[in-house]
Amino acid sequence: MILLSLSLSVGIPAGAYGQTSPPSKPSTVRCPSPADPRNLHFECTGQSFDMIEETLTKDWAGLRTDLRELGIKPTASYTSELMGNPGGGQSRGFTYAGTVQVSIFWDFAKLLHLAGLSFNIGGAWSTGKNLSADHIGNNFWVQSAYTAPDNGSNNLTLGQIYLQQQLFDNSLILAGGRLAPGTTFATMPVLNNYINQGINPIPGSLWTNDDTFTSYPPGVEWGTQAIYNLSPAFQVAAGVFNTNQSSALGGKGGVNFALQQGNRGVLSVVQVSYFLNHAPDDKGVPGQYSFGGFYNGNRFTNLNNPNSTKSGLYSIYGMFQQMIYRDGGAGSQKGLTIWGETAIAPRSIVSFMPYFIGGGLSYQGALPRRDNDITSVGVIYGSFSRYIPRTTAETVIEANYQVNLTNWLSIMPDIQYVLRPNGSSAIKNALVLGAQVQIVF
């Protein structure tokens, strides 16, 4: 019923469900690693990958091949981040944070002969502690791998569960079920090159202001969304989601299926994207330019009077990533990419962080004979509402070097510097050192 309602709302004729042409798919720039469910963009779910080259466990003695013949593609990955602050913050500390994430995609065309219809389900096991919450006291968490709800240390959460229908040679993608807006909206592939949660996977002010603009893990919520590729270059996307904050924060291990728990209204999101040189025959350097916004009709705490609430919160955002130098011929991923993002939530009476800006660069193959390694530097800045006493803005600078030992194993030494944690001069600036290890199974 969800998919049918969404189909009618965009005016799809009844005969559109049959597909006779080969399906199209996003470029490898937008889907760099479909074997890894961590921060996997919604469009990339279910895309084909080389199970021998891109996974540690290979073909599972032929089981993966057998499952693929049935249209079933299981993926799994493990990400761990060991971080410490030898100076600054509220106290010195060292923590481990890790997430095992799994996903199962089932293409019904293979076994049930339902063209374009698929089902996806996922889950995560989150372990460890949050260095930002326990020792630094800052807003933009320094460990994006910390995904346990309620500041937990050992949590299993049920993830996204949705039906998806592809139409018009996969130019239109409809989905309905348990979704996370952050896997579709306000994200770019280059952001996955960072560890800080204010960068990866979405601009940090969006989830700071509105818990229901969530990413998984840990949060999902009931919703429907549509993505329409007008051409290889232009895409529009829209979604409507429930505003149950408990569900969006991973309440009850991801099985909080309630629509209403004191919340009201819906979260509505719209995004327009321009993809430069993403078509297979394009020779120029690729780029992505996205502009979007959301409105949440729920009630929010009045920051000027915490005993009262006000209705409605909205935000607009713009972001881009653009390769400006390519080392090699057409299709080469080696080279320099720059990126930038900004978000504005002007109702400072209900928005904790009305203004946010960030930018950086990533260079793949900077060192000789290390063509797949990525060097990244980024800076983000978020200013807090004038109604929050004794706060100004928090700034994070991050630099890292991602060593891709194989297609399925990477190690990323990382350094971050947090200025005015949580916008407070009472907390010392914090130096953070550590590393991330990621394995794709």
C-alpha positions as CSV (number, residue, x, y, z in Angstrom):
1,M,0.0,0.0,0.0
2,I,2.9,2.4,0.8
3,L,4.5,1.8,-2.6
4,L,1.1,2.0,-4.4
5,S,0.3,5.3,-2.7
6,L,3.7,6.8,-3.6
7,S,3.3,5.6,-7.2
8,L,0.0,7.3,-7.6
9,S,1.3,10.5,-6.1
10,V,3.9,10.8,-8.8
11,G,1.6,9.8,-11.6
12,I,2.9,6.5,-12.7
13,P,0.8,4.6,-15.2
14,A,-0.3,1.1,-14.4
15,G,1.8,-0.4,-17.3
16,A,5.0,1.1,-16.1
17,Y,6.0,-1.8,-14.0
18,G,7.1,-3.9,-16.9
19,Q,10.8,-3.5,-17.8
20,T,12.3,-4.6,-21.1
21,S,15.5,-2.6,-21.2
22,P,18.7,-3.4,-19.2
23,P,18.6,-1.7,-15.9
24,S,20.7,1.4,-15.4
25,K,22.8,2.0,-12.2
26,P,24.7,4.8,-10.6
27,S,28.3,5.4,-11.6
28,T,31.2,4.0,-9.6
29,V,31.9,7.5,-8.4
30,R,28.6,7.4,-6.5
31,C,28.9,3.7,-5.5
32,P,32.6,3.2,-4.8
33,S,32.1,0.0,-2.7
34,P,28.7,-1.7,-2.9
35,A,30.1,-4.7,-1.0
36,D,30.4,-2.6,2.2
37,P,27.1,-1.8,3.9
38,R,28.6,0.9,6.1
39,N,27.4,4.3,4.9
40,L,26.1,2.7,1.7
41,H,24.2,5.2,-0.3
42,F,20.6,4.1,-0.9
43,E,21.0,3.9,-4.7
44,C,23.9,1.6,-4.3
45,T,22.1,-1.1,-2.3
46,G,22.1,-4.4,-4.3
47,Q,24.6,-3.3,-6.9
48,S,26.9,-6.0,-8.2
49,F,30.4,-6.5,-6.7
50,D,33.3,-8.8,-7.1
51,M,32.9,-11.2,-4.2
52,I,36.4,-12.6,-4.7
53,E,38.3,-9.3,-4.8
54,E,36.2,-7.1,-2.6
55,T,35.5,-9.4,0.4
56,L,37.6,-11.2,3.0
57,T,35.4,-14.3,3.0
58,K,35.1,-14.6,-0.8
59,D,32.4,-16.9,-2.2
60,W,31.6,-18.8,1.0
61,A,32.5,-22.2,-0.7
62,G,30.0,-21.4,-3.5
63,L,27.1,-20.3,-1.3
64,R,27.3,-16.6,-2.3
65,T,27.1,-17.7,-6.0
66,D,24.1,-19.9,-5.3
67,L,22.4,-17.1,-3.4
68,R,23.1,-14.6,-6.2
69,E,21.3,-16.9,-8.6
70,L,18.3,-16.5,-6.4
71,G,18.7,-12.7,-6.4
72,I,20.0,-12.6,-2.8
73,K,23.1,-10.5,-2.0
74,P,24.3,-10.6,1.6
75,T,27.0,-8.0,2.6
76,A,28.8,-7.4,5.9
77,S,31.5,-5.2,7.3
78,Y,33.3,-4.3,10.6
79,T,34.6,-0.9,11.5
80,S,36.5,-0.1,14.6
81,E,37.9,3.2,15.8
82,L,40.4,3.5,18.6
83,M,40.7,7.2,19.7
84,G,42.2,9.1,22.6
85,N,42.6,12.7,23.6
86,P,46.1,13.2,25.2
87,G,45.2,16.8,25.8
88,G,42.2,19.0,26.3
89,G,38.5,18.2,26.7
90,Q,36.9,17.5,30.1
91,S,39.3,14.7,30.9
92,R,41.9,12.6,29.2
93,G,40.7,9.3,27.9
94,F,40.9,6.5,25.3
95,T,38.0,4.5,23.9
96,Y,37.2,1.8,21.4
97,A,34.1,2.1,19.2
98,G,33.1,-0.6,16.7
99,T,30.2,-1.6,14.5
100,V,29.5,-4.8,12.7
101,Q,26.9,-4.1,10.0
102,V,25.1,-6.6,7.8
103,S,22.6,-6.2,5.0
104,I,20.6,-8.7,2.9
105,F,19.2,-7.5,-0.5
106,W,16.7,-9.8,-2.4
107,D,15.9,-9.0,-6.0
108,F,12.4,-10.6,-6.5
109,A,12.9,-10.7,-10.3
110,K,15.2,-13.7,-10.1
111,L,12.9,-16.1,-8.2
112,L,9.5,-14.6,-8.2
113,H,9.6,-12.9,-11.6
114,L,8.5,-9.6,-10.2
115,A,10.5,-7.1,-12.3
116,G,12.1,-4.2,-10.5
117,L,10.8,-5.3,-7.0
118,S,13.3,-5.9,-4.2
119,F,13.5,-6.2,-0.5
120,N,16.2,-5.1,1.9
121,I,16.9,-5.8,5.5
122,G,19.8,-4.9,7.7
123,G,21.2,-4.9,11.3
124,A,24.1,-3.8,13.4
125,W,26.0,-4.8,16.5
126,S,27.5,-1.7,18.1
127,T,30.2,-2.0,20.8
128,G,32.5,0.3,22.7
129,K,32.3,3.7,24.2
130,N,31.9,7.3,23.0
131,L,35.1,9.4,23.5
132,S,33.2,12.6,22.8
133,A,30.5,12.0,25.5
134,D,32.8,10.4,28.1
135,H,35.9,12.5,27.9
136,I,35.8,15.5,25.5
137,G,32.3,16.9,25.9
138,N,31.9,18.1,22.3
139,N,29.0,18.0,19.9
140,F,30.5,16.5,16.7
141,W,31.4,13.0,17.8
142,V,35.0,12.2,17.0
143,Q,34.1,8.5,16.3
144,S,31.5,7.9,13.6
145,A,31.8,4.1,14.3
146,Y,30.1,4.8,17.7
147,T,26.5,3.9,16.9
148,A,25.0,2.4,20.1
149,P,21.7,4.0,21.2
150,D,21.4,5.7,24.6
151,N,25.2,5.9,25.2
152,G,25.3,2.1,25.3
153,S,28.3,-0.1,25.0
154,N,26.9,-3.4,23.6
155,N,23.8,-3.1,21.5
156,L,22.1,-5.0,18.7
157,T,19.8,-3.0,16.5
158,L,17.4,-3.9,13.7
159,G,18.1,-1.7,10.7
160,Q,16.4,-0.6,7.5
161,I,13.6,-2.9,6.3
162,Y,11.9,-1.8,3.1
163,L,10.4,-2.8,-0.2
164,Q,11.8,-1.1,-3.3
165,Q,10.3,-0.8,-6.8
166,Q,12.4,0.3,-9.8
167,L,10.6,1.7,-12.9
168,F,11.4,3.2,-16.3
169,D,14.6,1.2,-16.7
170,N,15.4,2.1,-13.1
171,S,15.2,5.8,-13.6
172,L,12.6,5.9,-10.9
173,I,13.1,4.2,-7.5
174,L,10.3,4.0,-5.0
175,A,10.8,2.7,-1.5
176,G,8.6,2.2,1.6
177,G,9.1,0.8,5.0
178,R,11.7,1.4,7.8
179,L,14.1,3.9,6.3
180,A,16.9,6.3,7.4
181,P,16.9,9.7,5.6
182,G,20.6,10.0,5.9
183,T,21.3,7.2,3.5
184,T,19.6,9.1,0.7
185,F,19.7,12.8,1.5
186,A,22.5,15.3,2.3
187,T,25.3,12.8,1.8
188,M,28.2,12.4,-0.7
189,P,30.8,9.6,-1.3
190,V,33.7,11.8,-0.4
191,L,32.4,12.3,3.2
192,N,33.0,8.6,3.9
193,N,36.8,9.4,3.8
194,Y,36.5,10.9,7.3
195,I,35.9,9.6,10.9
196,N,34.3,12.6,12.6
197,Q,30.5,12.2,12.8
198,G,30.0,15.8,12.0
199,I,31.3,15.1,8.5
200,N,30.5,11.4,7.9
201,P,27.9,10.7,6.6
202,I,25.9,14.0,6.7
203,P,26.5,17.6,7.8
204,G,26.5,17.5,11.6
205,S,24.0,20.3,12.2
206,L,21.2,18.4,10.5
207,W,21.1,15.6,13.2
208,T,22.0,18.1,15.9
209,N,18.8,20.1,15.2
210,D,16.5,17.2,14.3
211,D,17.0,13.6,15.7
212,T,14.6,12.3,13.0
213,F,16.9,13.3,10.2
214,T,18.8,10.1,11.1
215,S,21.3,7.8,9.7
216,Y,21.6,4.0,10.3
217,P,22.9,2.8,12.6
218,P,21.3,3.3,15.0
219,G,18.1,4.9,13.8
220,V,15.3,4.1,11.3
221,E,11.7,5.3,11.0
222,W,8.6,4.6,8.9
223,G,8.6,6.4,5.6
224,T,8.4,6.5,1.9
225,Q,10.7,8.1,-0.6
226,A,11.2,8.4,-4.4
227,I,14.3,9.1,-6.5
228,Y,13.9,10.1,-10.1
229,N,16.8,10.4,-12.5
230,L,15.6,12.9,-15.1
231,S,18.8,12.2,-17.1
232,P,22.3,10.9,-16.3
233,A,23.0,14.4,-15.0
234,F,19.9,15.5,-13.1
235,Q,18.1,13.8,-10.2
236,V,15.3,14.8,-7.9
237,A,14.5,13.0,-4.6
238,A,11.7,13.4,-2.1
239,G,10.7,11.6,1.1
240,V,8.1,11.6,3.9
241,F,9.1,10.1,7.3
242,N,7.6,9.6,10.7
243,T,8.8,11.8,13.5
244,N,9.0,9.3,16.4
245,Q,12.3,10.4,18.1
246,S,12.7,7.2,20.0
247,S,12.6,5.2,16.8
248,A,15.0,7.6,15.1
249,L,17.5,7.1,18.0
250,G,17.4,3.3,17.8
251,G,14.9,2.8,20.7
252,K,14.1,-0.8,21.7
253,G,16.9,-2.1,19.5
254,G,15.4,-0.8,16.3
255,V,12.0,-2.5,16.9
256,N,10.1,0.5,18.2
257,F,7.5,0.4,15.4
258,A,5.1,2.9,17.0
259,L,4.1,5.8,14.8
260,Q,3.1,8.1,17.7
261,Q,4.9,8.6,21.0
262,G,4.2,12.2,21.8
263,N,5.2,13.2,18.3
264,R,3.1,14.8,15.6
265,G,3.4,15.8,12.0
266,V,5.9,14.3,9.5
267,L,9.5,15.0,8.3
268,S,9.4,16.0,4.6
269,V,12.6,16.2,2.6
270,V,13.3,17.3,-1.0
271,Q,16.7,17.3,-2.8
272,V,17.8,18.2,-6.3
273,S,21.2,17.0,-7.6
274,Y,23.4,17.6,-10.6
275,F,26.0,15.0,-11.5
276,L,28.7,16.3,-13.7
277,N,30.5,13.8,-16.0
278,H,28.9,10.6,-14.4
279,A,27.7,9.0,-17.6
280,P,29.8,6.1,-18.9
281,D,31.0,8.0,-22.0
282,D,31.8,11.3,-20.2
283,K,35.5,12.1,-20.4
284,G,35.6,15.1,-17.9
285,V,36.3,15.0,-14.2
286,P,33.3,14.0,-12.1
287,G,31.4,16.2,-9.6
288,Q,28.2,16.2,-7.6
289,Y,26.2,19.3,-6.6
290,S,23.1,18.9,-4.3
291,F,20.7,21.3,-2.8
292,G,17.9,20.3,-0.5
293,G,15.8,21.0,2.6
294,F,13.5,19.5,5.1
295,Y,10.5,20.5,7.3
296,N,9.5,18.8,10.5
297,G,6.0,19.5,11.7
298,N,6.6,18.1,15.2
299,R,6.9,20.3,18.3
300,F,10.3,21.3,19.6
301,T,11.7,22.7,22.9
302,N,11.6,26.5,23.0
303,L,15.3,27.3,23.7
304,N,14.3,30.6,25.2
305,N,11.8,29.0,27.6
306,P,12.6,25.2,28.1
307,N,9.2,24.8,29.8
308,S,7.3,25.4,26.5
309,T,7.5,24.2,22.9
310,K,7.1,25.6,19.4
311,S,5.8,23.9,16.3
312,G,7.9,23.4,13.2
313,L,11.6,23.2,12.3
314,Y,13.1,23.5,8.9
315,S,16.6,23.5,7.4
316,I,18.1,24.0,3.9
317,Y,21.5,22.7,2.8
318,G,23.8,22.7,-0.2
319,M,26.8,20.5,-0.8
320,F,29.3,19.6,-3.6
321,Q,32.2,17.4,-4.4
322,Q,34.3,18.0,-7.5
323,M,37.4,16.4,-8.8
324,I,39.7,19.2,-10.0
325,Y,42.8,17.1,-11.0
326,R,42.8,13.6,-12.5
327,D,46.0,11.5,-12.6
328,G,45.4,9.2,-15.5
329,G,42.8,8.8,-18.3
330,A,39.1,8.9,-18.3
331,G,37.6,6.8,-15.5
332,S,40.7,7.0,-13.3
333,Q,39.8,7.6,-9.6
334,K,43.3,9.0,-8.9
335,G,43.5,12.7,-8.3
336,L,42.4,15.6,-6.1
337,T,38.7,16.1,-5.1
338,I,37.5,19.2,-3.2
339,W,34.2,19.4,-1.3
340,G,32.1,21.9,0.6
341,E,28.8,22.0,2.4
342,T,26.6,24.4,4.3
343,A,23.3,24.1,6.2
344,I,21.0,26.8,7.6
345,A,18.2,26.3,10.2
346,P,17.2,30.0,10.7
347,R,14.6,29.4,13.5
348,S,17.2,29.7,16.3
349,I,14.4,29.6,18.9
350,V,14.2,25.8,18.2
351,S,17.4,25.0,16.3
352,F,20.4,24.2,18.5
353,M,22.8,24.9,15.6
354,P,21.4,27.4,13.1
355,Y,24.5,27.7,10.9
356,F,27.0,25.1,9.7
357,I,29.7,25.2,7.1
358,G,32.4,22.7,6.2
359,G,34.9,21.9,3.4
360,G,38.0,19.9,2.6
361,L,39.9,17.9,0.1
362,S,40.8,14.2,-0.6
363,Y,43.6,13.1,-2.8
364,Q,43.7,9.5,-4.0
365,G,47.1,8.1,-5.0
366,A,49.3,11.0,-3.6
367,L,52.2,8.7,-2.9
368,P,54.1,6.7,-5.6
369,R,52.9,3.0,-5.9
370,R,50.0,3.7,-3.5
371,D,47.3,4.3,-6.1
372,N,44.4,3.4,-3.8
373,D,45.4,5.2,-0.7
374,I,43.5,8.4,0.1
375,T,44.8,11.5,2.0
376,S,42.0,13.8,3.4
377,V,41.8,17.0,5.3
378,G,38.5,18.7,6.4
379,V,37.2,21.5,8.6
380,I,33.7,21.9,9.9
381,Y,32.2,24.8,11.9
382,G,28.8,24.9,13.6
383,S,27.4,27.9,15.6
384,F,25.0,27.3,18.4
385,S,21.7,29.2,19.0
386,R,21.9,32.6,20.6
387,Y,19.3,31.3,23.1
388,I,21.8,28.7,24.5
389,P,23.7,30.6,27.3
390,R,27.5,30.8,27.3
391,T,28.0,29.0,23.9
392,T,29.4,30.2,20.6
393,A,30.5,27.7,18.0
394,E,32.4,24.4,17.7
395,T,35.1,23.8,15.1
396,V,36.7,20.5,14.2
397,I,39.8,20.0,12.0
398,E,40.5,16.5,10.8
399,A,43.4,15.0,8.8
400,N,43.9,11.3,7.9
401,Y,45.6,8.9,5.6
402,Q,43.6,5.8,4.5
403,V,45.9,2.9,3.7
404,N,43.9,0.5,1.5
405,L,45.9,-2.7,2.0
406,T,43.4,-4.7,-0.1
407,N,39.9,-4.1,-1.5
408,W,38.5,-5.4,1.7
409,L,40.9,-4.1,4.4
410,S,41.9,-0.6,5.2
411,I,43.7,1.2,8.1
412,M,43.2,5.0,8.6
413,P,45.5,6.8,11.0
414,D,43.6,10.0,12.1
415,I,44.2,13.3,13.9
416,Q,41.5,15.7,15.0
417,Y,41.5,19.0,16.8
418,V,38.4,20.3,18.5
419,L,38.1,24.0,19.2
420,R,35.7,25.2,21.8
421,P,34.1,21.8,22.4
422,N,30.3,22.2,22.5
423,G,30.8,25.9,21.9
424,S,32.1,26.4,25.5
425,S,35.2,28.3,26.6
426,A,35.0,26.3,29.8
427,I,36.2,23.1,28.0
428,K,39.8,23.1,26.8
429,N,40.5,22.6,23.1
430,A,41.1,18.9,22.5
431,L,43.7,17.0,20.5
432,V,42.4,13.6,19.3
433,L,44.7,10.8,17.9
434,G,43.7,7.4,16.7
435,A,43.0,5.1,13.9
436,Q,40.1,3.3,12.1
437,V,40.3,-0.3,10.8
438,Q,37.7,-1.5,8.3
439,I,37.1,-5.0,7.0
440,V,34.5,-6.0,4.4
441,F,33.3,-9.6,4.8
